[in-house]
Amino acid sequence: MKFITTTGLLSLALCATPAFAADSANFTGFTVGVTAGQSHNSTDYSGYIAGKSSSDTSFASGLNAAYGFTLSDSVVLSVGGTYALSDAEFGQVTYVEDDDTVYVNGKIKDHWSVFVAPGYRFSPQWLGYAKLAYHAAKSHYTDTLMGSGTSNHHGVGYGAGVAFAATRNFELNAEISRVDLSRGSFALSSGEPSITEFTIGANYRF
């Protein structure tokens, strides 16, 4: 009886081992994906139009690539990068110059980031994660009196999300993030943009 029990437990362990190995492979390795969602964008101005601010909500979409490393049975660390496919619109402000109303518009283009994202596996298929990122972007401003100009920005982003491994190779995720960019000058003014995004994504893992 003792031999039969031991043999049964050993057989169960051998059967369970491949399943655990397959599960532990979720969220690790190289992945590429797309995201879509909504962003709330704002800019605080200084200089010639000091005290003005604008905000707008726009469609957000992007590409991403990352590599996930296993740190333990439950902890995964991802390192990767993103590139925005859509512009972040910042709305419009106005000011009066010589009895004429002047309009200022701004948007963010060429927005990319590199990030680290530590995650915790709550189950073989579910992962919660935090994200810390370095961001760089270029803003395009149009002032109907001063003309158009561009500014370069850099900054820090942080966020949190949850991912679901539908299969070993296909994942879905939802994420909320905040990006605070540095102040950039244009014409006689400057702007300090910030972006808050909520996105859902689909990733393919190789």
Backbone as a printed PyTorch tensor [residue, N CA C, xyz], in Angstrom:
tensor([[[  0.8350,  -1.2080,   0.0000],
         [  0.0000,   0.0000,   0.0000],
         [  0.8720,   1.2600,   0.0000]],

        [[  1.9440,   1.2280,   0.8460],
         [  2.8370,   2.3940,   0.8940],
         [  3.5060,   2.6200,  -0.4480]],

        [[  3.8820,   1.5310,  -1.1370],
         [  4.5090,   1.6440,  -2.4460],
         [  3.5360,   2.2310,  -3.4560]],

        [[  2.2790,   1.7550,  -3.4070],
         [  1.2550,   2.2410,  -4.3390],
         [  1.0000,   3.7280,  -4.1160]],

        [[  0.9170,   4.1440,  -2.8290],
         [  0.6750,   5.5600,  -2.5120],
         [  1.8210,   6.4360,  -2.9910]],

        [[  3.0460,   5.9810,  -2.7290],
         [  4.2170,   6.7370,  -3.1580],
         [  4.2890,   6.8520,  -4.6690]],

        [[  4.0000,   5.7130,  -5.3420],
         [  4.0080,   5.7160,  -6.8080],
         [  2.9440,   6.6540,  -7.3610]],

        [[  1.7650,   6.6520,  -6.7120],
         [  0.6910,   7.5420,  -7.1700],
         [  1.0460,   8.9980,  -7.0110]],

        [[  1.6500,   9.3580,  -5.8670],
         [  2.0520,  10.7470,  -5.6370],
         [  3.1360,  11.1780,  -6.6070]],

        [[  4.0900,  10.2740,  -6.8910],
         [  5.1540,  10.5860,  -7.8340],
         [  4.5980,  10.8040,  -9.2320]],

        [[  3.6500,   9.9550,  -9.6190],
         [  3.0300,  10.0930, -10.9450],
         [  2.2760,  11.4180, -11.0480]],

        [[  1.5630,  11.7920,  -9.9610],
         [  0.8240,  13.0560,  -9.9580],
         [  1.7720,  14.2320, -10.0770]],

        [[  2.9060,  14.1650,  -9.3780],
         [  3.8910,  15.2420,  -9.4540],
         [  4.4720,  15.3670, -10.8480]],

        [[  4.7550,  14.2440, -11.4950],
         [  5.3150,  14.2680, -12.8460],
         [  4.3150,  14.8290, -13.8410]],

        [[  3.0400,  14.5120, -13.6410],
         [  2.0040,  15.0460, -14.5370],
         [  1.8100,  16.5410, -14.3210]],

        [[  1.9400,  16.9800, -13.0730],
         [  1.6950,  18.3920, -12.7670],
         [  2.8450,  19.2730, -13.1870]],

        [[  4.0570,  18.7410, -13.2110],
         [  5.2360,  19.5550, -13.5110],
         [  5.1830,  20.2190, -14.8710]],

        [[  4.8580,  19.5160, -15.9730],
         [  4.7850,  20.1890, -17.2690],
         [  3.7420,  21.2960, -17.2920]],

        [[  2.5950,  21.0780, -16.6120],
         [  1.5540,  22.1030, -16.5990],
         [  2.0440,  23.3460, -15.8870]],

        [[  2.7390,  23.1660, -14.7410],
         [  3.2630,  24.3260, -14.0230],
         [  4.3070,  25.0440, -14.8430]],

        [[  5.1560,  24.2790, -15.5450],
         [  6.1900,  24.9020, -16.3690],
         [  5.5760,  25.7350, -17.4680]],

        [[  4.5020,  25.2150, -18.0660],
         [  3.8460,  25.9690, -19.1310],
         [  3.2190,  27.2400, -18.5740]],

        [[  2.5700,  27.1180, -17.3560],
         [  1.9500,  28.2800, -16.7480],
         [  2.9850,  29.3320, -16.3930]],

        [[  4.1210,  28.9020, -15.8450],
         [  5.1190,  29.8610, -15.4080],
         [  5.7450,  30.6110, -16.5790]],

        [[  5.5520,  30.0870, -17.8020],
         [  6.0890,  30.7690, -18.9790],
         [  5.2240,  31.9490, -19.3920]],

        [[  3.9790,  32.0370, -18.8850],
         [  3.1350,  33.1820, -19.2020],
         [  3.7970,  34.4670, -18.7270]],

        [[  3.6780,  35.5110, -19.5600],
         [  4.1850,  36.8490, -19.2650],
         [  5.7090,  36.9460, -19.3310]],

        [[  6.3890,  35.9490, -19.8760],
         [  7.8380,  36.0200, -20.0300],
         [  8.2010,  35.8670, -21.5050]],

        [[  9.3580,  36.3960, -21.8770],
         [  9.7930,  36.3590, -23.2570],
         [  9.4650,  37.6530, -23.9850]],

        [[  9.6710,  37.6460, -25.2940],
         [  9.5140,  38.8440, -26.1240],
         [  8.0840,  38.9950, -26.5970]],

        [[  7.5640,  40.2270, -26.5400],
         [  6.1970,  40.4930, -26.9610],
         [  6.1100,  41.7880, -27.7650]],

        [[  5.1560,  41.8410, -28.7000],
         [  4.8210,  43.0660, -29.4230],
         [  3.3150,  43.2460, -29.3440]],

        [[  2.8600,  44.5060, -29.3840],
         [  1.4320,  44.7120, -29.2480],
         [  0.9710,  46.0870, -29.6830]],

        [[ -0.3440,  46.2750, -29.5990],
         [ -0.9820,  47.5430, -29.9350],
         [ -1.8980,  47.9460, -28.7830]],

        [[ -2.1220,  49.2420, -28.6390],
         [ -3.0290,  49.7560, -27.6180],
         [ -3.9710,  50.7760, -28.2370]],

        [[ -5.1190,  50.9400, -27.6010],
         [ -6.0830,  51.9640, -28.0150],
         [ -6.8650,  52.4000, -26.7890]],

        [[ -7.2440,  53.6600, -26.7710],
         [ -8.0020,  54.1580, -25.6320],
         [ -8.2440,  55.6460, -25.7350]],

        [[ -8.2150,  56.3070, -24.6030],
         [ -8.5230,  57.7380, -24.5440],
         [ -7.5040,  58.4260, -23.6440]],

        [[ -7.1540,  59.6610, -24.0050],
         [ -6.2330,  60.4390, -23.1800],
         [ -6.8330,  61.8020, -22.8680]],

        [[ -6.5470,  62.2600, -21.6660],
         [ -6.8970,  63.6270, -21.2760],
         [ -5.5980,  64.4080, -21.2170]],

        [[ -5.5100,  65.4820, -22.0030],
         [ -4.2620,  66.2070, -22.1950],
         [ -4.4350,  67.6580, -21.7410]],

        [[ -3.4140,  68.1900, -21.0850],
         [ -3.5000,  69.5860, -20.6450],
         [ -2.1350,  70.2460, -20.7540]],

        [[ -2.1480,  71.5580, -20.8860],
         [ -0.9230,  72.3560, -20.9470],
         [ -1.1010,  73.6260, -20.1230]],

        [[ -0.1230,  73.9040, -19.2870],
         [ -0.0770,  75.1720, -18.5560],
         [  0.9470,  76.0750, -19.2410]],

        [[  0.5300,  77.2960, -19.5710],
         [  1.3810,  78.2150, -20.3160],
         [  2.0260,  79.2520, -19.3970]],

        [[  3.1890,  79.7160, -19.8280],
         [  3.8660,  80.8270, -19.1530],
         [  4.4600,  81.7300, -20.2230]],

        [[  5.1590,  82.7830, -19.8080],
         [  5.6950,  83.7210, -20.7800],
         [  4.6510,  84.7450, -21.1750]],

        [[  4.5210,  84.9690, -22.4700],
         [  3.6140,  86.0050, -22.9700],
         [  2.1610,  85.7230, -22.6050]],

        [[  1.7900,  84.4370, -22.5530],
         [  0.4050,  84.0850, -22.1910],
         [  0.3830,  83.3800, -20.8280]],

        [[  1.2120,  83.8530, -19.9120],
         [  1.2760,  83.2740, -18.5700],
         [ -0.1050,  83.2630, -17.9140]],

        [[ -0.3880,  82.1850, -17.2020],
         [ -1.6630,  82.0470, -16.5290],
         [ -2.7240,  81.3370, -17.3470]],

        [[ -2.4790,  81.1740, -18.6410],
         [ -3.4170,  80.4630, -19.4940],
         [ -3.1760,  78.9560, -19.3980]],

        [[ -4.2160,  78.1890, -19.6220],
         [ -4.0990,  76.7360, -19.6960],
         [ -5.1680,  76.1980, -20.6330]],

        [[ -4.9060,  75.0400, -21.1910],
         [ -5.8770,  74.4170, -22.0890],
         [ -5.8980,  72.9260, -21.8270]],

        [[ -6.9880,  72.2760, -22.2000],
         [ -7.0980,  70.8310, -22.0450],
         [ -8.0470,  70.2770, -23.0960]],

        [[ -7.8840,  69.0130, -23.3980],
         [ -8.7290,  68.3570, -24.3850],
         [ -8.6430,  66.8520, -24.1620]],

        [[ -9.5990,  66.1440, -24.7100],
         [ -9.6220,  64.6800, -24.6720],
         [ -9.5030,  64.1640, -26.0920]],

        [[ -8.6340,  63.1870, -26.3080],
         [ -8.4290,  62.6870, -27.6590],
         [ -8.2260,  61.1830, -27.6610]],

        [[ -8.3520,  60.6010, -28.8480],
         [ -8.1150,  59.1730, -29.0410],
         [ -6.6320,  58.8830, -28.8760]],

        [[ -6.3070,  57.7890, -28.1930],
         [ -4.9150,  57.4100, -27.9680],
         [ -4.6680,  56.0200, -28.5480]],

        [[ -3.5860,  55.8770, -29.3010],
         [ -3.2230,  54.5660, -29.8380],
         [ -1.7100,  54.4810, -29.9220]],

        [[ -1.1950,  53.2540, -29.8790],
         [  0.2500,  53.1200, -29.9090],
         [  0.7230,  51.7040, -30.1420]],

        [[  2.0370,  51.5770, -30.3410],
         [  2.7170,  50.3020, -30.4790],
         [  3.6230,  50.1010, -29.2800]],

        [[  3.8690,  48.8410, -28.9380],
         [  4.7990,  48.5660, -27.8540],
         [  5.5390,  47.2670, -28.0990]],

        [[  6.6990,  47.1570, -27.4860],
         [  7.4930,  45.9290, -27.5140],
         [  8.1680,  45.7940, -26.1570]],

        [[  8.2890,  44.5670, -25.6660],
         [  8.8690,  44.3710, -24.3400],
         [  9.4180,  42.9640, -24.2140]],

        [[ 10.2130,  42.7740, -23.1720],
         [ 10.7090,  41.4390, -22.8410],
         [ 10.4660,  41.2040, -21.3560]],

        [[  9.8530,  40.0700, -21.0250],
         [  9.5410,  39.7360, -19.6480],
         [ 10.5190,  38.7220, -19.0730]],

        [[ 11.0360,  39.0350, -17.8860],
         [ 11.9850,  38.1600, -17.1950],
         [ 11.3280,  37.5740, -15.9480]],

        [[ 11.5320,  36.2920, -15.6910],
         [ 11.0450,  35.6630, -14.4770],
         [ 12.0100,  35.9330, -13.3350]],

        [[ 11.5110,  36.5810, -12.2670],
         [ 12.3310,  36.8030, -11.0750],
         [ 12.0430,  35.7580, -10.0050]],

        [[ 10.8070,  35.2420,  -9.9980],
         [ 10.4210,  34.1580,  -9.1040],
         [  9.1660,  33.5290,  -9.6910]],

        [[  8.5770,  32.5540,  -8.9900],
         [  7.3670,  31.9190,  -9.5020],
         [  6.2360,  32.9210,  -9.7050]],

        [[  6.2250,  33.9870,  -8.9130],
         [  5.1190,  34.9520,  -8.9650],
         [  5.5010,  36.3150,  -9.5210]],

        [[  6.7920,  36.6310,  -9.5590],
         [  7.2270,  37.9850,  -9.9280],
         [  7.8670,  37.9870, -11.3120]],

        [[  7.4060,  38.9000, -12.1520],
         [  7.9190,  39.0770, -13.5150],
         [  8.3390,  40.5340, -13.6860]],

        [[  9.4580,  40.7590, -14.3410],
         [  9.9090,  42.1190, -14.6560],
         [  9.9530,  42.2850, -16.1670]],

        [[  9.2110,  43.2830, -16.6850],
         [  9.2060,  43.5740, -18.1180],
         [  9.9710,  44.8630, -18.3880]],

        [[ 10.7290,  44.8610, -19.4700],
         [ 11.4790,  46.0360, -19.9170],
         [ 11.1290,  46.2540, -21.3810]],

        [[ 10.7630,  47.4780, -21.7530],
         [ 10.3490,  47.6850, -23.1320],
         [ 10.2400,  49.1350, -23.5300]],

        [[  9.5230,  49.3650, -24.6320],
         [  9.3500,  50.7040, -25.1590],
         [  8.0140,  50.8610, -25.8490]],

        [[  7.5810,  52.1170, -26.0260],
         [  6.3180,  52.4150, -26.6860],
         [  6.5120,  53.5350, -27.7070]],

        [[  5.6030,  53.5930, -28.6790],
         [  5.5790,  54.7000, -29.6300],
         [  4.1240,  55.0380, -29.9270]],

        [[  3.7470,  56.3090, -29.7580],
         [  2.3670,  56.7440, -29.9680],
         [  2.0700,  56.8900, -31.4510]],

        [[  0.9510,  56.3230, -31.8850],
         [  0.5150,  56.4410, -33.2750],
         [ -0.3960,  57.6430, -33.4930]],

        [[ -1.0040,  58.1390, -32.4320],
         [ -1.9310,  59.2690, -32.5480],
         [ -1.3670,  60.4820, -31.8140]],

        [[ -1.8110,  61.6720, -32.2360],
         [ -1.3820,  62.9110, -31.5990],
         [ -2.2360,  63.1850, -30.3620]],

        [[ -1.6390,  63.8120, -29.3670],
         [ -2.3690,  64.2430, -28.1740],
         [ -2.7270,  65.7160, -28.3360]],

        [[ -3.9960,  66.0080, -28.4950],
         [ -4.4620,  67.3840, -28.6970],
         [ -4.6480,  68.0870, -27.3480]],

        [[ -4.2190,  69.3670, -27.2760],
         [ -4.2790,  70.1020, -26.0190],
         [ -5.3130,  71.2150, -26.0050]],

        [[ -6.1630,  71.2630, -26.9940],
         [ -7.1980,  72.2720, -26.9870],
         [ -6.6880,  73.6530, -27.3640]],

        [[ -7.4730,  74.6650, -27.0400],
         [ -7.1980,  76.0230, -27.5250],
         [ -7.3540,  77.0510, -26.4140]],

        [[ -6.4640,  78.0500, -26.4430],
         [ -6.6100,  79.2060, -25.5680],
         [ -6.6170,  80.4660, -26.4350]],

        [[ -7.1310,  81.5380, -25.8850],
         [ -7.1820,  82.8050, -26.6260],
         [ -6.6260,  83.9410, -25.7650]],

        [[ -6.1400,  84.9630, -26.4480],
         [ -5.7700,  86.2090, -25.7690],
         [ -6.0140,  87.3580, -26.7510]],

        [[ -6.0660,  88.5550, -26.2230],
         [ -6.3820,  89.7230, -27.0460],
         [ -5.1220,  90.5540, -27.2420]],

        [[ -4.8650,  90.9150, -28.4910],
         [ -3.7050,  91.7400, -28.8530],
         [ -4.1730,  92.8190, -29.8250]],

        [[ -4.0680,  94.0700, -29.4150],
         [ -4.5160,  95.1960, -30.2580],
         [ -5.9580,  95.0040, -30.7150]],

        [[ -6.8010,  94.6520, -29.7750],
         [ -8.2430,  94.4540, -30.0070],
         [ -8.5550,  93.2660, -30.9040]],

        [[ -7.5500,  92.4610, -31.2440],
         [ -7.7820,  91.2440, -32.0280],
         [ -7.6560,  90.0160, -31.1230]],

        [[ -8.5150,  89.0410, -31.3360],
         [ -8.4510,  87.7870, -30.5780],
         [ -7.4740,  86.8330, -31.2480]],

        [[ -6.4970,  86.3800, -30.4740],
         [ -5.4610,  85.4730, -30.9780],
         [ -5.7110,  84.0760, -30.4140]],

        [[ -5.5560,  83.0680, -31.2780],
         [ -5.8190,  81.6840, -30.8830],
         [ -4.5110,  80.8870, -30.8290]],

        [[ -4.3720,  80.0940, -29.7720],
         [ -3.2010,  79.2360, -29.6120],
         [ -3.6610,  77.7880, -29.4720]],

        [[ -3.1140,  76.9130, -30.3090],
         [ -3.4180,  75.4830, -30.2570],
         [ -2.1170,  74.7010, -30.0980]],

        [[ -2.2050,  73.5340, -29.4560],
         [ -1.0240,  72.6970, -29.3000],
         [ -1.3510,  71.2210, -29.3600]],

        [[ -0.3740,  70.4310, -29.7650],
         [ -0.5270,  68.9770, -29.7600],
         [  0.8510,  68.3250, -29.6370]],

        [[  0.8550,  67.1020, -29.1470],
         [  2.0800,  66.3290, -28.9750],
         [  2.2090,  65.3140, -30.1060]],

        [[  3.4010,  65.2540, -30.7130],
         [  3.7170,  64.2870, -31.7550],
         [  5.0490,  63.6080, -31.4070]],

        [[  5.3740,  62.5500, -32.1610],
         [  6.6670,  61.8580, -32.0000],
         [  6.9200,  61.4940, -30.5370]],

        [[  5.9180,  60.9080, -29.9230],
         [  5.9620,  60.5850, -28.5000],
         [  6.4040,  59.1310, -28.3180]],

        [[  7.5210,  58.9240, -27.6000],
         [  8.0020,  57.5680, -27.3400],
         [  8.4570,  57.4530, -25.8950]],

        [[  8.6060,  56.2100, -25.4400],
         [  9.0460,  55.9930, -24.0650],
         [  9.7950,  54.6730, -23.9480]],

        [[ 10.5870,  54.5530, -22.8970],
         [ 11.1730,  53.2810, -22.4750],
         [ 10.7490,  53.0700, -21.0220]],

        [[ 10.4870,  51.8180, -20.6400],
         [  9.8950,  51.5810, -19.3310],
         [ 10.3980,  50.2970, -18.6750]],

        [[ 10.1950,  50.2360, -17.3700],
         [ 10.3240,  49.0000, -16.6030],
         [  8.9800,  48.7770, -15.9180]],

        [[  8.5530,  47.5140, -15.8400],
         [  7.2410,  47.2050, -15.2810],
         [  7.3120,  45.9270, -14.4410]],

        [[  7.5080,  46.0540, -13.1360],
         [  7.4550,  44.8720, -12.2810],
         [  6.0190,  44.3900, -12.1230]],

        [[  5.8330,  43.0730, -12.1930],
         [  4.4890,  42.5200, -12.1060],
         [  4.4020,  41.3490, -11.1570]],

        [[  3.1980,  41.1050, -10.6460],
         [  2.9400,  39.9890,  -9.7400],
         [  1.8560,  39.1060, -10.3400]],

        [[  2.1560,  37.8050, -10.4750],
         [  1.1950,  36.8520, -11.0200],
         [  0.2510,  36.3870,  -9.9130]],

        [[ -1.0180,  36.8170, -10.0010],
         [ -2.0160,  36.3730,  -9.0330],
         [ -2.4710,  34.9440,  -9.3120]],

        [[ -2.3500,  34.5420, -10.5620],
         [ -2.6680,  33.1830, -10.9910],
         [ -1.8750,  32.9480, -12.2670]],

        [[ -1.8590,  31.7160, -12.7970],
         [ -1.1080,  31.4800, -14.0340],
         [ -1.5080,  32.3930, -15.1880]],

        [[ -2.7670,  32.9070, -15.1760],
         [ -3.2450,  33.7000, -16.3030],
         [ -3.3870,  35.1940, -16.0060]],

        [[ -3.2400,  35.6070, -14.7480],
         [ -3.4750,  37.0010, -14.3860],
         [ -2.2370,  37.6430, -13.7810]],

        [[ -1.9430,  38.8420, -14.2460],
         [ -0.7780,  39.5860, -13.7730],
         [ -1.1720,  41.0240, -13.4840]],

        [[ -0.8190,  41.5180, -12.3150],
         [ -0.9490,  42.9370, -12.0050],
         [  0.4340,  43.5650, -12.0610]],

        [[  0.5270,  44.7950, -12.5550],
         [  1.8550,  45.3880, -12.7050],
         [  1.8190,  46.9000, -12.4830]],

        [[  2.9740,  47.4230, -12.1210],
         [  3.2100,  48.8650, -12.0580],
         [  4.1840,  49.2150, -13.1730]],

        [[  4.2300,  50.4910, -13.5490],
         [  5.1080,  50.9000, -14.6500],
         [  5.7560,  52.2500, -14.3400]],

        [[  7.0460,  52.3210, -14.6220],
         [  7.7990,  53.5770, -14.5220],
         [  8.5270,  53.7830, -15.8380]],

        [[  8.4320,  54.9900, -16.4240],
         [  8.9430,  55.2010, -17.7820],
         [  9.6100,  56.5640, -17.9400]],

        [[ 10.5430,  56.6130, -18.8700],
         [ 11.1070,  57.8690, -19.3650],
         [ 10.4200,  58.1860, -20.6820]],

        [[  9.9540,  59.4290, -20.8470],
         [  9.2230,  59.8310, -22.0490],
         [  9.9380,  60.9710, -22.7640]],

        [[  9.8320,  60.9760, -24.0760],
         [ 10.3050,  62.0900, -24.9060],
         [  9.2580,  62.3550, -25.9750]],

        [[  9.0610,  63.6230, -26.3040],
         [  8.0220,  63.9880, -27.2790],
         [  8.3350,  65.3580, -27.8560]],

        [[  7.6270,  65.7020, -28.9100],
         [  7.7560,  67.0170, -29.5400],
         [  6.3670,  67.6540, -29.6200]],

        [[  6.2510,  68.8870, -29.1360],
         [  4.9840,  69.5990, -29.2340],
         [  4.9980,  70.5410, -30.4250]],

        [[  3.8340,  70.6840, -31.0440],
         [  3.6430,  71.5930, -32.1780],
         [  2.5990,  72.6300, -31.7730]],

        [[  3.0130,  73.9000, -31.7410],
         [  2.1120,  74.9830, -31.3460],
         [  1.8340,  75.8900, -32.5340]],

        [[  0.5980,  76.3910, -32.5690],
         [  0.2020,  77.3710, -33.5760],
         [ -0.4140,  78.5780, -32.8780]],

        [[  0.1690,  79.7190, -33.1020],
         [ -0.3190,  80.9860, -32.5710],
         [ -0.6880,  81.8460, -33.7750]],

        [[ -1.9690,  82.2630, -33.8660],
         [ -2.4170,  82.9850, -35.0620],
         [ -1.7580,  84.3480, -35.2080]],

        [[ -1.0730,  84.8420, -34.1550],
         [ -0.3280,  86.0930, -34.2590],
         [  1.1640,  85.8300, -34.4500]],

        [[  1.7230,  84.9140, -33.6610],
         [  3.1660,  84.6620, -33.6610],
         [  3.6000,  83.5970, -34.6630]],

        [[  2.6640,  82.8230, -35.1960],
         [  3.0090,  81.7420, -36.1120],
         [  3.1190,  80.4060, -35.4040]],

        [[  3.7560,  79.4460, -36.0680],
         [  3.8650,  78.0870, -35.5380],
         [  5.2790,  77.8120, -35.0390]],

        [[  5.3960,  76.8250, -34.1610],
         [  6.6990,  76.4390, -33.6440],
         [  6.6440,  75.0720, -33.0040]],

        [[  7.7990,  74.5290, -32.6990],
         [  7.8940,  73.2200, -32.0460],
         [  8.7730,  73.3280, -30.8010]],

        [[  8.5380,  72.4030, -29.8820],
         [  9.3490,  72.3190, -28.6700],
         [  9.6130,  70.8540, -28.3600]],

        [[ 10.7720,  70.5770, -27.8100],
         [ 11.1110,  69.2280, -27.3760],
         [ 10.8620,  69.0840, -25.8770]],

        [[ 10.3510,  67.9390, -25.4910],
         [ 10.0270,  67.6840, -24.0960],
         [ 10.5750,  66.3210, -23.6760]],

        [[ 10.8370,  66.2000, -22.3990],
         [ 11.1290,  64.8980, -21.8010],
         [ 10.4540,  64.8690, -20.4470]],

        [[ 10.2910,  63.6850, -19.8800],
         [  9.6140,  63.6140, -18.5950],
         [  9.4790,  62.2030, -18.0860]],

        [[  8.6760,  62.0600, -17.0450],
         [  8.4960,  60.7790, -16.3540],
         [  7.0350,  60.3630, -16.4420]],

        [[  6.8270,  59.0630, -16.6690],
         [  5.4900,  58.4970, -16.6670],
         [  5.3950,  57.3850, -15.6420]],

        [[  4.2110,  57.2220, -15.0890],
         [  3.9910,  56.1520, -14.1250],
         [  2.5580,  55.6620, -14.2820]],

        [[  2.3400,  54.3910, -13.9870],
         [  1.0150,  53.8400, -14.1680],
         [  0.8900,  52.4610, -13.5710]],

        [[ -0.2840,  51.8420, -13.7910],
         [ -0.5630,  50.5090, -13.2860],
         [ -1.5290,  49.8360, -14.2380]],

        [[ -1.4910,  48.5090, -14.2530],
         [ -2.3760,  47.7850, -15.1470],
         [ -2.5490,  46.3400, -14.7410]],

        [[ -3.3800,  45.6550, -15.5020],
         [ -3.6190,  44.2340, -15.2980],
         [ -3.5840,  43.5540, -16.6530]],

        [[ -2.9920,  42.3510, -16.7030],
         [ -2.8710,  41.6130, -17.9620],
         [ -3.4680,  40.2190, -17.7880]],

        [[ -4.0430,  39.7070, -18.8790],
         [ -4.6490,  38.3700, -18.8950],
         [ -4.0510,  37.5690, -20.0380]],

        [[ -3.4880,  36.4040, -19.7300],
         [ -2.9120,  35.5270, -20.7480],
         [ -3.9850,  34.5620, -21.2280]],

        [[ -4.6200,  34.9010, -22.3580],
         [ -5.6470,  34.0170, -22.9120],
         [ -5.0240,  32.7040, -23.3570]],

        [[ -3.8190,  32.7760, -23.9350],
         [ -3.0180,  31.6130, -24.2910],
         [ -1.5650,  31.9620, -23.9840]],

        [[ -0.6690,  31.0380, -24.2180],
         [  0.7530,  31.3180, -24.0110],
         [  1.2160,  32.4640, -24.8970]],

        [[  0.6060,  32.6210, -26.0800],
         [  1.0840,  33.5970, -27.0560],
         [  0.2230,  34.8410, -27.1870]],

        [[ -0.9400,  34.8650, -26.5470],
         [ -1.8500,  36.0020, -26.7410],
         [ -2.2890,  36.5550, -25.4020]],

        [[ -2.1130,  37.8750, -25.2370],
         [ -2.4570,  38.5420, -23.9790],
         [ -3.3250,  39.7670, -24.2350]],

        [[ -4.1440,  40.0910, -23.2470],
         [ -4.9210,  41.3150, -23.2230],
         [ -4.5370,  42.0900, -21.9610]],

        [[ -4.5980,  43.4120, -22.0340],
         [ -4.2930,  44.1890, -20.8410],
         [ -5.0760,  45.4930, -20.8210]],

        [[ -5.2410,  46.0370, -19.6250],
         [ -5.8510,  47.3550, -19.4230],
         [ -4.9130,  48.1430, -18.5280]],

        [[ -4.7210,  49.4300, -18.8540],
         [ -3.7180,  50.2200, -18.1370],
         [ -4.1420,  51.6720, -18.0150]],

        [[ -3.8070,  52.2880, -16.8900],
         [ -3.9740,  53.7210, -16.7080],
         [ -2.6080,  54.3150, -16.3900]],

        [[ -2.2980,  55.4610, -16.9960],
         [ -0.9630,  56.0390, -16.8210],
         [ -1.0320,  57.5600, -16.8340]],

        [[  0.0070,  58.1550, -16.2740],
         [  0.1470,  59.6130, -16.2230],
         [  1.5480,  59.9710, -16.7000]],

        [[  1.6400,  60.9950, -17.5600],
         [  2.9290,  61.4650, -18.0680],
         [  3.0380,  62.9650, -17.8010]],

        [[  4.0970,  63.3660, -17.1270],
         [  4.3870,  64.7790, -16.8850],
         [  5.6360,  65.1540, -17.6780]],

        [[  5.4680,  66.0620, -18.6380],
         [  6.5620,  66.4510, -19.5220],
         [  7.1550,  67.8030, -19.1020]],

        [[  8.3990,  68.0270, -19.4940],
         [  9.0920,  69.2710, -19.1500],
         [  8.5210,  70.4460, -19.9420]],

        [[  8.8170,  71.6470, -19.4720],
         [  8.3630,  72.8590, -20.1440],
         [  9.1930,  73.1120, -21.3970]],

        [[  8.5200,  73.5090, -22.4790],
         [  9.1950,  73.8330, -23.7270],
         [  8.7660,  75.1880, -24.2430]],

        [[  9.6680,  75.9210, -24.8770],
         [  9.3940,  77.2840, -25.3330],
         [  8.9920,  77.3240, -26.7990]],

        [[  8.1200,  78.2690, -27.1280],
         [  7.7590,  78.5780, -28.5160],
         [  7.3970,  80.0560, -28.5750]],

        [[  7.8240,  80.7190, -29.6460],
         [  7.5760,  82.1520, -29.7920],
         [  7.9710,  82.8750, -28.4930]],

        [[  7.0460,  83.6210, -27.8910],
         [  7.3370,  84.3400, -26.6480],
         [  6.7410,  83.6510, -25.4280]],

        [[  6.2740,  82.4150, -25.6140],
         [  5.6130,  81.6900, -24.5340],
         [  6.2460,  80.3150, -24.3560]],

        [[  5.7540,  79.5670, -23.3850],
         [  6.1930,  78.1900, -23.1730],
         [  5.0280,  77.3840, -22.6160]],

        [[  5.0990,  76.0760, -22.8080],
         [  4.0380,  75.1960, -22.3400],
         [  4.5960,  73.9950, -21.6120]],

        [[  3.8620,  73.5260, -20.6030],
         [  4.2530,  72.3460, -19.8210],
         [  3.1260,  71.3170, -19.9260]],

        [[  3.2660,  70.3290, -20.8110],
         [  2.1700,  69.3850, -21.0650],
         [  2.1280,  68.2430, -20.0480]],

        [[  0.9420,  67.6960, -19.8820],
         [  0.7510,  66.4630, -19.1250],
         [ -0.3410,  65.6440, -19.8130]],

        [[ -0.2300,  64.3200, -19.6970],
         [ -1.1430,  63.4030, -20.3820],
         [ -1.5740,  62.3090, -19.4060]],

        [[ -2.8610,  62.0720, -19.3160],
         [ -3.4010,  60.9460, -18.5510],
         [ -4.1480,  60.0390, -19.5130]],

        [[ -3.7600,  58.7590, -19.5620],
         [ -4.3290,  57.8240, -20.5330],
         [ -4.9590,  56.6150, -19.8540]],

        [[ -6.0490,  56.1400, -20.4710],
         [ -6.5790,  54.8120, -20.1550],
         [ -6.6460,  54.0380, -21.4660]],

        [[ -5.9770,  52.8960, -21.5070],
         [ -5.9090,  52.1220, -22.7470],
         [ -6.1530,  50.6410, -22.4700]],

        [[ -6.5970,  49.9490, -23.5270],
         [ -6.6280,  48.4950, -23.5260],
         [ -5.6900,  48.0350, -24.6440]],

        [[ -5.1060,  46.8690, -24.4970],
         [ -4.1190,  46.4160, -25.4730],
         [ -4.2120,  44.9300, -25.7650]],

        [[ -3.6470,  44.5520, -26.8870],
         [ -3.5240,  43.1470, -27.2930],
         [ -2.0670,  42.9150, -27.6610]],

        [[ -1.4850,  41.8610, -27.1190],
         [ -0.0580,  41.5660, -27.3280],
         [  0.1350,  40.1460, -27.8300]],

        [[  1.1210,  39.9700, -28.6930],
         [  1.5200,  38.6270, -29.1230],
         [  2.8920,  38.3260, -28.5410]],

        [[  2.9900,  37.2000, -27.8650],
         [  4.2450,  36.8150, -27.2170],
         [  4.8870,  35.6540, -27.9770]],

        [[  6.1450,  35.8110, -28.3330],
         [  6.8580,  34.8110, -29.1140],
         [  7.4200,  33.7120, -28.2080]]])
